[in-house]
């Protein structure tokens, strides 16, 4: 059950970060569609950088699928 909570919170944190990016981009005058696209690109860029520095593997060990599925679900929210 402990793994479930870790994965749930890891996915939730990633979603909160993505939503924060959307809100910041909209604050600077972009439309929702543009903000959503830039938020997805930003999350993918951050994931690539964390993977390059071997940080994302550790997040994956702690968060399991919770670290993967928020990125897969973003396009379905549009």
C-alpha positions as CSV (number, residue, x, y, z in Angstrom):
1,X,0.0,0.0,0.0
2,X,2.9,2.3,0.7
3,X,4.0,2.0,-3.0
4,X,0.6,3.1,-4.1
5,X,0.8,6.3,-2.1
6,X,4.3,7.1,-3.4
7,X,3.1,6.6,-7.0
8,X,0.0,8.6,-6.4
9,X,1.8,11.5,-4.9
10,X,4.5,11.4,-7.6
11,X,2.0,11.6,-10.3
12,X,0.1,14.3,-8.5
13,X,3.2,16.4,-8.1
14,X,4.0,16.2,-11.8
15,X,0.5,17.2,-12.6
16,X,0.7,20.2,-10.3
17,X,3.9,21.2,-11.9
18,X,2.3,21.0,-15.3
19,X,-0.7,23.0,-14.2
20,X,1.6,25.6,-12.8
21,X,3.3,26.0,-16.1
22,X,-0.1,26.4,-17.8
23,X,-1.1,29.1,-15.4
24,X,2.2,31.0,-15.7
25,X,2.1,30.8,-19.5
26,X,-1.5,32.1,-19.5
27,X,-0.5,34.9,-17.1
28,X,1.9,36.1,-19.7
29,X,-0.9,36.3,-22.2
30,X,-0.9,33.0,-24.1
31,X,-4.2,31.2,-24.8
32,X,-5.1,28.0,-23.1
33,X,-4.2,25.9,-26.1
34,X,-0.8,27.5,-26.5
35,X,-0.2,27.3,-22.7
36,X,-1.1,23.6,-22.7
37,X,1.2,22.9,-25.6
38,X,4.1,24.8,-24.0
39,X,3.5,23.1,-20.7
40,X,3.8,19.6,-22.4
41,X,6.9,20.7,-24.2
42,X,8.4,22.0,-20.9
43,X,7.6,18.9,-19.0
44,X,9.2,16.7,-21.7
45,X,12.3,18.9,-21.8
46,X,12.6,18.7,-18.0
47,X,12.2,14.9,-18.2
48,X,14.9,14.7,-20.9
49,X,17.3,16.8,-18.8
50,X,16.6,14.8,-15.7
51,X,17.2,11.6,-17.7
52,X,20.4,12.9,-19.0
53,X,21.6,13.6,-15.5
54,X,20.4,10.2,-14.2
55,X,17.9,11.8,-11.8
56,X,14.7,10.6,-13.5
57,X,15.7,7.0,-12.9
58,X,15.7,7.6,-9.2
59,X,12.3,9.4,-9.4
60,X,11.0,6.4,-11.4
61,X,12.2,4.0,-8.7
62,X,10.4,6.0,-6.0
63,X,7.3,7.0,-8.0
64,X,7.0,4.0,-10.3
65,X,4.3,4.4,-12.9
66,X,3.3,7.7,-11.2
67,X,6.3,9.3,-12.8
68,X,5.3,8.1,-16.3
69,X,1.6,8.3,-16.7
70,X,1.0,12.1,-16.1
71,X,3.0,12.8,-19.3
72,X,1.1,10.2,-21.2
73,X,-2.2,11.7,-20.0
74,X,-1.5,15.3,-20.9
75,X,-2.6,15.1,-24.6
76,X,-5.9,13.6,-23.6
77,X,-6.8,16.6,-21.5
78,X,-6.9,18.9,-24.5
